[in-house]
Amino acid sequence: MKVKSCICENTENIMSILFSIIVSLVFLFCSPIHPWIVGKAYTDSSVFMTVALMMERGYMPYRDTFDHKGPFIYILNYIGNKLHYYWGVWIVEVLFLSVTVFFMYKIARLLCGKVSSIVSTLMAFSLLFDYFEGGNLTEEYAMPCIASALYIFLDYLLNEKLSKLRIIFAGIGLGIVLMLRPNMIAVWFVFCISIFIHNIFLKKNRDLCRMIIYFAFGLMLVLLPIFIWLILNKDFSFFWKAYIEFNKAYSFADGRANFSAKMHTFLWFLKTTICIMSYSLLLIYLKKKELRYLNITYLVYMVMNIVLISLAGIEYGHYGMIIVPATVYPISLLFNCIENIETNDIRINVLSVVSVSFLISLVIPQWLEIITDIPVIYENRKEKTIDSNEEISNIMACINQYTTPDQAISVYGNYDIIYVLSNRKHATRYSYQSSLGQVVPEILDEYFSELYSELPNVIVVQKDWHDERMTRFLDDNNYSLLWSQDSENLQSVSVYSR
């Protein structure tokens, strides 16, 4: 019987892995860098690709190429570049999203049957359509860590199932998220406290000590190698100033730190139908005595999750990606209830059918839309979308004509896709300046000081960034206009050479 059970479990795991890969491959037709699409990567994604490009040439993030996200995002983009330049990071996305889907399914399986778990997973995962925003973002890579940690914590609180390896993996997940962006750690913060209280109440002090040791070990497996890498390359102080000090200033810039801005952002993330239903289901099932402690913990976690991503007071959709894995457990509670109905009460049966039908109606159109697009994408797979962009084509022609592959260029504004597509390193420490100078004005002083020193052959000025300071620099150093998006509009994208 044990052998048969083991075979069944392994078969299900294999099938769930295949299911996870298929879901990820289908969803990632939303990515502009899909190898059948090869379109223009979005702004943040282009920045991460640019840092990876610089790393390939021997430069260090922070010290030589400024950005303020955690180092793990640049490492992943560096790996993506090694797999295939430009769209190689899409392969990394497939891996990370597959792991996310797999653990979301495993979470649902803690409460539901196989079919219900598949439906629960697809429902919860559909929320990602609203938050993806082109992908290759820190939140996307945090999702598998969050989903796996949720599964480990839930399996422990539901079934007392735990092992050294699981605890270590939970610590590794926290380490990765801390090296992406630290305001995504709600699941570890809330559940670690909950499990601590749980063990103290049950007087399992020895077990608790072991958990802390193994968890810390997993955390250090991520943090120590990254810190050593930064220290050995004399980059740790630059990392601290960018990742800690700059982000602190960024969070409090432009009055975003006021309570009304944070509350508005909190409600903005809360308002999606699936999110509201998740909170409602948790509140409804608080009456289940055997799940009350877990559901209270989970409710606190979901509130804390949105609180942390609302701290900056900015309504960036991609911040909401970390909500996606959190919603699968509340949805699976509904299916668990349906599966365990042991009554002929027609009212309960009708309510269950209506609830599930409503949730499915939210999900099917989104999945059908992307599935119906796949044949068209396949037919046009040999035509790179980026090649049809006239603006990009003209800028690339100027760069290729007036610079060699080993020469640096500079883009003024926030248009890092130019470095990536031209495969050119950037002059000065700053590949982009728009959002940085608004937070720390001294950064613009440093940028122009280095620009006067380096005098790159080509400078691209992004739309709406033809300010007095750049105009003076171009005039002082005899730069001439090569191409402009609109020759009659001085505020359009322009390319200058010296």
C-alpha positions as CSV (number, residue, x, y, z in Angstrom):
1,M,0.0,0.0,0.0
2,K,2.9,2.4,0.8
3,V,4.5,1.6,-2.5
4,K,1.3,2.3,-4.4
5,S,0.7,5.5,-2.4
6,C,4.3,6.7,-3.2
7,I,3.8,5.9,-6.9
8,C,0.5,7.9,-7.0
9,E,2.2,10.8,-5.2
10,N,5.1,10.9,-7.6
11,T,2.8,10.6,-10.6
12,E,0.8,13.5,-9.3
13,N,3.9,15.6,-8.7
14,I,5.1,14.9,-12.3
15,M,1.7,15.9,-13.7
16,S,1.6,19.0,-11.5
17,I,5.0,20.0,-12.8
18,L,3.9,19.6,-16.4
19,F,0.7,21.6,-15.6
20,S,2.8,24.4,-14.0
21,I,5.1,24.6,-17.0
22,I,2.2,24.7,-19.5
23,V,0.4,27.5,-17.5
24,S,3.7,29.5,-17.4
25,L,4.4,29.0,-21.1
26,V,0.9,30.1,-22.0
27,F,0.9,33.1,-19.7
28,L,4.3,34.3,-20.8
29,F,2.9,35.1,-24.2
30,C,2.2,38.3,-22.3
31,S,5.9,39.0,-22.2
32,P,7.2,41.5,-24.8
33,I,10.6,39.6,-24.8
34,H,9.0,36.2,-25.7
35,P,11.3,34.7,-28.4
36,W,8.3,34.6,-30.9
37,I,7.6,38.3,-30.2
38,V,10.9,40.0,-29.4
39,G,9.3,43.4,-28.6
40,K,10.5,46.3,-26.6
41,A,11.1,45.5,-22.9
42,Y,9.4,47.8,-20.4
43,T,11.3,50.5,-18.5
44,D,12.3,48.7,-15.3
45,S,13.1,45.5,-17.2
46,S,15.4,47.4,-19.5
47,V,17.2,48.9,-16.6
48,F,17.9,45.4,-15.2
49,M,19.0,44.2,-18.6
50,T,21.4,47.2,-18.8
51,V,23.0,46.4,-15.5
52,A,23.4,42.8,-16.6
53,L,25.0,44.0,-19.9
54,M,27.5,46.1,-17.8
55,M,28.2,43.1,-15.6
56,E,29.1,41.0,-18.6
57,R,31.7,43.6,-19.5
58,G,33.3,43.4,-16.0
59,Y,31.5,46.2,-14.3
60,M,29.7,46.0,-10.9
61,P,26.1,47.0,-10.1
62,Y,25.9,50.1,-7.8
63,R,29.6,51.0,-8.1
64,D,29.7,51.3,-11.9
65,T,26.1,51.2,-12.9
66,F,23.5,52.7,-10.6
67,D,20.1,51.2,-9.8
68,H,18.4,50.8,-6.4
69,K,16.9,47.3,-6.5
70,G,18.5,44.3,-4.8
71,P,21.4,42.5,-6.4
72,F,19.5,39.2,-7.1
73,I,17.5,40.8,-9.9
74,Y,20.8,41.7,-11.7
75,I,22.2,38.3,-11.2
76,L,19.1,36.7,-12.8
77,N,19.3,39.0,-15.8
78,Y,23.0,38.2,-16.1
79,I,22.1,34.5,-16.2
80,G,19.4,35.3,-18.8
81,N,22.0,37.1,-21.0
82,K,24.2,34.0,-20.8
83,L,21.4,31.8,-22.0
84,H,20.5,34.1,-24.9
85,Y,21.1,37.8,-25.3
86,Y,17.9,39.8,-24.9
87,W,15.2,37.1,-24.6
88,G,17.3,34.7,-22.5
89,V,15.7,36.2,-19.3
90,W,12.4,34.9,-20.6
91,I,13.7,31.4,-19.9
92,V,14.4,32.4,-16.3
93,E,10.8,33.8,-16.1
94,V,9.4,30.5,-17.3
95,L,11.3,28.7,-14.5
96,F,10.3,31.1,-11.8
97,L,6.6,31.2,-12.8
98,S,6.5,27.4,-13.1
99,V,7.7,27.1,-9.5
100,T,5.1,29.6,-8.4
101,V,2.3,27.8,-10.1
102,F,3.5,24.4,-8.8
103,F,3.5,25.6,-5.1
104,M,0.1,27.4,-5.6
105,Y,-1.3,24.0,-6.7
106,K,0.4,22.3,-3.7
107,I,-1.2,24.9,-1.4
108,A,-4.7,24.2,-2.9
109,R,-4.1,20.4,-2.6
110,L,-3.7,20.8,1.2
111,L,-7.5,21.4,1.3
112,C,-8.9,20.2,-2.1
113,G,-9.0,17.4,-4.6
114,K,-7.0,17.5,-7.8
115,V,-9.6,19.1,-10.1
116,S,-10.6,21.7,-7.5
117,S,-6.9,22.5,-6.9
118,I,-6.3,23.1,-10.6
119,V,-9.3,25.4,-10.8
120,S,-8.3,27.3,-7.6
121,T,-4.7,27.8,-9.0
122,L,-5.9,29.1,-12.3
123,M,-8.4,31.4,-10.6
124,A,-5.7,32.9,-8.2
125,F,-3.1,33.0,-10.9
126,S,-5.4,35.0,-13.3
127,L,-4.9,38.0,-11.0
128,L,-1.4,38.2,-12.5
129,F,-2.9,39.4,-15.8
130,D,-3.7,42.7,-14.0
131,Y,-0.2,43.1,-12.4
132,F,2.3,41.6,-14.8
133,E,3.3,44.8,-16.7
134,G,5.8,43.2,-19.0
135,G,7.5,41.0,-16.5
136,N,11.2,40.7,-15.5
137,L,10.5,42.5,-12.3
138,T,11.5,41.9,-8.7
139,E,7.9,40.9,-7.7
140,E,7.8,38.2,-10.4
141,Y,11.0,36.6,-8.9
142,A,9.7,36.9,-5.4
143,M,6.5,35.0,-6.2
144,P,8.0,31.4,-6.1
145,C,9.7,32.2,-2.8
146,I,6.4,33.5,-1.3
147,A,4.4,30.5,-2.7
148,S,6.9,27.9,-1.4
149,A,7.1,29.6,2.0
150,L,3.3,29.7,2.2
151,Y,3.1,26.0,1.4
152,I,5.7,25.1,4.0
153,F,4.0,27.2,6.7
154,L,0.5,26.1,5.9
155,D,1.5,22.4,5.8
156,Y,3.0,22.8,9.2
157,L,0.1,24.6,10.8
158,L,-2.4,22.2,9.1
159,N,-0.6,18.9,9.4
160,E,2.4,19.5,11.6
161,K,4.5,18.4,8.7
162,L,8.0,19.9,8.7
163,S,11.6,18.9,8.0
164,K,15.1,20.4,8.1
165,L,15.2,20.8,4.4
166,R,11.8,22.7,4.3
167,I,13.0,25.1,7.1
168,I,16.2,25.7,5.2
169,F,14.3,26.4,2.0
170,A,12.0,28.8,3.8
171,G,15.2,30.7,4.9
172,I,16.6,30.7,1.4
173,G,13.3,32.2,0.1
174,L,13.5,35.0,2.6
175,G,17.2,35.6,1.6
176,I,16.3,35.9,-2.1
177,V,13.4,38.3,-1.4
178,L,15.6,40.5,0.8
179,M,18.0,40.7,-2.1
180,L,15.2,41.7,-4.4
181,R,13.2,44.2,-2.4
182,P,12.6,44.0,1.3
183,N,9.0,45.2,1.5
184,M,7.8,41.8,0.1
185,I,8.6,39.8,3.3
186,A,5.1,39.8,4.9
187,V,4.7,36.0,4.7
188,W,7.9,35.3,6.7
189,F,7.2,38.2,9.2
190,V,3.7,37.1,10.0
191,F,4.0,33.3,9.9
192,C,7.3,33.1,11.7
193,I,5.7,35.0,14.6
194,S,2.6,32.8,14.4
195,I,4.7,29.6,14.5
196,F,6.8,31.0,17.3
197,I,3.7,31.6,19.4
198,H,2.2,28.3,18.4
199,N,5.4,26.4,19.6
200,I,5.6,28.4,22.8
201,F,2.0,27.7,23.6
202,L,2.6,23.9,23.0
203,K,5.9,24.1,24.9
204,K,7.9,22.8,22.0
205,N,11.0,24.9,22.9
206,R,13.5,22.4,21.6
207,D,11.8,22.2,18.2
208,L,11.6,26.0,18.1
209,C,15.3,26.3,18.6
210,R,16.1,23.9,15.8
211,M,13.7,25.7,13.5
212,I,15.5,29.1,14.2
213,I,18.9,27.5,13.6
214,Y,18.0,25.9,10.2
215,F,16.0,28.9,9.1
216,A,19.0,31.2,9.8
217,F,21.3,28.7,8.0
218,G,19.1,28.9,4.9
219,L,19.0,32.7,5.1
220,M,22.8,32.9,5.3
221,L,23.2,30.6,2.3
222,V,21.8,33.5,0.2
223,L,23.1,36.6,2.0
224,L,26.7,35.6,2.7
225,P,27.8,34.8,-0.9
226,I,26.2,38.0,-2.2
227,F,27.7,40.1,0.5
228,I,31.1,38.5,0.0
229,W,30.9,39.1,-3.7
230,L,30.1,42.8,-3.1
231,I,32.8,43.2,-0.5
232,L,35.5,41.6,-2.6
233,N,34.7,43.9,-5.5
234,K,34.7,46.9,-3.2
235,D,31.0,47.5,-3.9
236,F,29.3,47.0,-0.5
237,S,29.3,50.6,0.5
238,F,27.8,51.6,-2.9
239,F,25.2,48.8,-2.5
240,W,24.2,50.2,1.0
241,K,23.9,53.8,-0.3
242,A,21.7,52.7,-3.3
243,Y,19.7,49.9,-1.8
244,I,19.1,51.3,1.8
245,E,19.8,55.0,1.8
246,F,18.4,55.9,-1.6
247,N,15.3,53.7,-1.3
248,K,14.6,55.4,2.1
249,A,14.7,58.8,0.4
250,Y,12.7,57.4,-2.6
251,S,9.9,56.2,-0.3
252,F,9.5,59.6,1.3
253,A,9.9,61.7,-1.8
254,D,7.2,64.1,-3.2
255,G,5.0,63.8,-0.1
256,R,4.3,60.1,-0.8
257,A,4.8,59.2,2.8
258,N,1.6,60.9,4.0
259,F,-1.1,58.7,5.4
260,S,-3.7,59.6,2.8
261,A,-1.4,58.5,-0.1
262,K,-0.7,55.2,1.7
263,M,-4.4,54.5,2.4
264,H,-5.3,55.4,-1.2
265,T,-2.7,52.9,-2.4
266,F,-3.9,50.2,0.1
267,L,-7.5,50.5,-1.1
268,W,-6.3,50.5,-4.8
269,F,-4.6,47.1,-4.3
270,L,-7.6,45.8,-2.3
271,K,-10.3,46.6,-4.8
272,T,-9.8,43.7,-7.3
273,T,-12.7,41.2,-7.2
274,I,-10.5,38.2,-6.4
275,C,-8.7,40.0,-3.6
276,I,-12.0,41.2,-2.0
277,M,-13.4,37.6,-2.3
278,S,-10.2,36.2,-0.7
279,Y,-10.6,38.5,2.4
280,S,-14.3,37.7,2.5
281,L,-13.7,34.0,2.4
282,L,-11.2,34.2,5.2
283,L,-13.6,36.1,7.4
284,I,-16.4,33.7,6.6
285,Y,-14.3,30.7,7.5
286,L,-13.1,32.1,10.8
287,K,-16.1,30.3,12.3
288,K,-14.3,26.9,11.6
289,K,-12.8,26.2,15.0
290,E,-10.1,23.8,13.7
291,L,-8.8,26.5,11.2
292,R,-9.4,29.6,13.3
293,Y,-5.8,30.2,14.4
294,L,-4.5,29.6,10.9
295,N,-7.1,31.8,9.2
296,I,-6.5,34.6,11.7
297,T,-2.8,34.3,10.9
298,Y,-3.6,34.3,7.2
299,L,-5.8,37.3,7.4
300,V,-3.1,39.3,9.2
301,Y,-0.6,38.2,6.6
302,M,-2.9,39.4,3.7
303,V,-3.4,42.7,5.4
304,M,0.3,43.1,6.1
305,N,1.1,42.1,2.5
306,I,-0.8,45.1,1.1
307,V,0.3,47.4,3.9
308,L,4.0,46.8,3.0
309,I,3.6,47.4,-0.7
310,S,1.6,50.6,0.1
311,L,4.3,52.2,2.2
312,A,5.7,54.2,-0.7
313,G,2.2,55.5,-1.6
314,I,2.6,54.6,-5.3
315,E,0.0,52.8,-7.4
316,Y,2.4,50.7,-9.5
317,G,0.5,47.7,-10.7
318,H,3.4,45.3,-10.6
319,Y,3.7,45.8,-6.8
320,G,0.6,43.7,-6.6
321,M,2.2,40.6,-8.1
322,I,3.0,39.3,-4.6
323,I,-0.7,39.2,-3.8
324,V,-1.2,36.5,-6.4
325,P,0.1,33.5,-4.5
326,A,-1.7,34.7,-1.4
327,T,-5.1,34.3,-2.9
328,V,-5.0,30.6,-3.7
329,Y,-5.5,29.5,0.0
330,P,-8.8,31.5,0.5
331,I,-10.1,30.3,-2.8
332,S,-9.3,26.7,-1.9
333,L,-11.2,27.1,1.3
334,L,-14.4,27.6,-0.8
335,F,-13.7,24.5,-2.8
336,N,-12.9,22.5,0.3
337,C,-16.3,23.5,1.7
338,I,-18.1,22.5,-1.6
339,E,-16.3,19.1,-1.7
340,N,-17.4,18.4,1.9
341,I,-21.1,19.3,1.6
342,E,-23.0,16.4,3.1
343,T,-26.5,17.7,2.8
344,N,-29.3,17.7,0.3
345,D,-30.1,21.4,1.2
346,I,-30.7,22.8,-2.3
347,R,-30.0,26.4,-1.0
348,I,-26.4,25.4,0.0
349,N,-25.8,23.6,-3.3
350,V,-27.1,26.5,-5.4
351,L,-25.0,29.0,-3.4
352,S,-21.9,26.9,-4.0
353,V,-22.6,26.6,-7.7
354,V,-23.2,30.3,-8.1
355,S,-20.0,31.2,-6.1
356,V,-17.8,28.9,-8.2
357,S,-19.5,30.0,-11.5
358,F,-18.9,33.6,-10.6
359,L,-15.2,33.0,-9.9
360,I,-14.8,31.0,-13.1
361,S,-16.5,33.7,-15.2
362,L,-13.8,36.1,-14.0
363,V,-11.0,33.8,-15.1
364,I,-12.0,32.1,-18.4
365,P,-12.1,35.3,-20.6
366,Q,-8.5,36.3,-19.6
367,W,-7.1,32.8,-20.4
368,L,-9.1,32.5,-23.6
369,E,-7.9,35.9,-24.8
370,I,-4.3,34.9,-24.6
371,I,-4.8,31.4,-26.0
372,T,-6.6,32.8,-29.1
373,D,-3.6,35.1,-29.7
374,I,-1.1,32.2,-29.8
375,P,-1.7,31.1,-33.4
376,V,-1.3,34.7,-34.6
377,I,2.0,35.1,-32.6
378,Y,3.2,31.8,-34.0
379,E,2.5,32.8,-37.6
380,N,4.4,36.1,-37.2
381,R,7.2,34.6,-35.1
382,K,9.9,35.4,-37.7
383,E,9.1,39.1,-37.6
384,K,10.6,40.8,-34.6
385,T,8.1,43.3,-33.2
386,I,11.0,45.6,-32.3
387,D,12.1,45.9,-35.9
388,S,8.8,47.6,-36.9
389,N,9.4,50.4,-34.4
390,E,10.6,53.3,-36.5
391,E,11.9,55.3,-33.6
392,I,14.1,52.5,-32.3
393,S,15.3,51.7,-35.8
394,N,16.5,55.2,-36.5
395,I,18.2,55.5,-33.1
396,M,20.0,52.2,-33.7
397,A,21.1,53.3,-37.1
398,C,22.7,56.5,-35.7
399,I,24.4,54.6,-32.8
400,N,25.8,51.9,-35.2
401,Q,27.1,54.5,-37.6
402,Y,28.8,56.8,-35.1
403,T,30.1,54.4,-32.4
404,T,31.9,51.1,-32.3
405,P,30.7,48.2,-30.1
406,D,33.2,49.0,-27.4
407,Q,32.3,52.7,-27.1
408,A,29.9,54.1,-24.6
409,I,26.8,56.2,-25.2
410,S,24.6,58.1,-22.9
411,V,20.8,58.3,-22.8
412,Y,19.3,61.2,-20.9
413,G,15.9,60.4,-19.3
414,N,14.9,56.8,-18.6
415,Y,15.1,54.8,-21.9
416,D,17.6,52.0,-21.1
417,I,16.2,49.8,-23.9
418,I,18.6,51.8,-26.1
419,Y,21.7,50.4,-24.4
420,V,20.2,46.8,-24.5
421,L,19.3,46.9,-28.2
422,S,22.5,48.6,-29.3
423,N,24.6,46.4,-27.0
424,R,26.5,49.5,-25.9
425,K,27.7,50.3,-22.4
426,H,26.6,53.5,-20.8
427,A,28.9,56.5,-20.2
428,T,28.9,57.8,-16.6
429,R,27.7,55.8,-13.6
430,Y,24.1,56.6,-14.4
431,S,22.3,54.8,-17.3
432,Y,19.1,56.8,-16.5
433,Q,18.6,59.9,-14.5
434,S,14.9,61.0,-14.6
435,S,13.6,59.5,-11.3
436,L,16.9,59.6,-9.6
437,G,17.5,63.3,-9.9
438,Q,14.0,64.0,-8.6
439,V,14.8,62.2,-5.4
440,V,18.5,63.1,-4.9
441,P,19.4,66.2,-7.0
442,E,23.1,65.7,-6.4
443,I,22.9,62.7,-8.7
444,L,22.3,65.0,-11.7
445,D,25.4,67.0,-10.6
446,E,27.4,63.8,-10.6
447,Y,26.0,62.7,-13.9
448,F,26.9,65.9,-15.7
449,S,30.3,66.1,-14.1
450,E,31.1,62.6,-15.4
451,L,29.5,63.5,-18.8
452,Y,31.8,66.5,-19.2
453,S,34.7,64.3,-18.4
454,E,33.8,61.3,-20.7
455,L,32.2,63.1,-23.7
456,P,30.6,60.1,-25.3
457,N,30.3,60.1,-29.1
458,V,26.5,59.7,-29.1
459,I,23.9,61.1,-26.7
460,V,20.2,60.2,-26.9
461,V,17.8,62.6,-25.2
462,Q,14.5,61.1,-24.4
463,K,11.2,62.9,-25.1
464,D,10.5,65.8,-22.6
465,W,14.0,65.8,-21.2
466,H,15.5,68.6,-23.4
467,D,16.1,70.7,-20.3
468,E,18.4,73.8,-20.1
469,R,21.3,71.8,-18.5
470,M,21.5,69.2,-21.3
471,T,21.1,71.9,-24.0
472,R,24.0,73.8,-22.5
473,F,26.1,70.7,-22.4
474,L,25.4,69.9,-26.0
475,D,26.2,73.4,-27.1
476,D,29.4,73.7,-25.0
477,N,30.8,70.5,-26.5
478,N,29.9,70.9,-30.1
479,Y,27.3,68.1,-30.4
480,S,25.1,68.2,-33.5
481,L,21.7,66.8,-34.1
482,L,21.7,63.5,-36.1
483,W,18.1,62.5,-35.9
484,S,14.9,63.7,-34.2
485,Q,11.6,62.0,-33.9
486,D,9.9,65.2,-34.9
487,S,12.2,67.8,-36.4
488,E,9.8,70.6,-35.6
489,N,9.4,69.6,-32.0
490,L,12.5,70.1,-29.8
491,Q,10.9,68.0,-27.0
492,S,10.8,64.8,-29.1
493,V,13.4,62.0,-28.9
494,S,16.7,63.2,-30.4
495,V,20.1,61.7,-31.1
496,Y,23.2,63.9,-31.0
497,S,26.8,63.2,-32.0
498,R,30.1,64.9,-31.3
